């Protein structure tokens, strides 16, 4: 590629000085959108020939690696050399919505969380509905305890006090453990579920929300082991 051809190709990306300051994710979004265009640069070897050498090429390779690692691009079938890629369905969706922030939020949500949290809470978290996400996580704890204890009409703190009470159905042979569990679960529901439902907490940091949901996840693990 001669300098004029490289300059023409680079017009679809931000200025070089800006690229050098970009994170792999941000530059990856520009690269992904370029790949989705007709005759987009999906051959890695050919792409390297079309960009300037030096630090900027390293930035682009980091962006390319990020796209591949996150499953937004994949090696094309029957490509023995591993140079031809295609944009996956997940990549097409991200390029269409251009919502990198939503991806970042969803990426914070651990894969090992309880299946119910992944199904019901993750979508709320991804769209930034943090209060509802926390409420729904602890509602799942409440539901799981009610089912495990065989109780039907109790809710919230009262449910925990009864399920783990002195005559409650959970942990009847472990007096100290039952007392500790009663305090733990009753306090968690009172502070986390009820507070969130009363809108007394205005979550702004998604990492704090993940901490709260992690607590709910641990409580679900405890219930499942009972």
Secondary structure, 3 states (H helix, E strand, C coil): CCHHHHHHHHHHCCCHHHHCCCCHHHHHHHHHHHHHCCCCCCEHHHHHHCCCCCHHHHHHHHHHHHHHHCCCEEECCCCCCCCEEEECHHHHHHHHHCCHHHHHHHHHCCCCCCHHHHHHHHHHHHCCCHHHHHHHHHHHHHHHHHHHHCCCCCCHHHHHHHHCCCCCCCCCCCHHHHHHHHHHHHHHHHHHHHHHHCCCCCCCCHHHHHHHHHHHHHHHHHHHHC
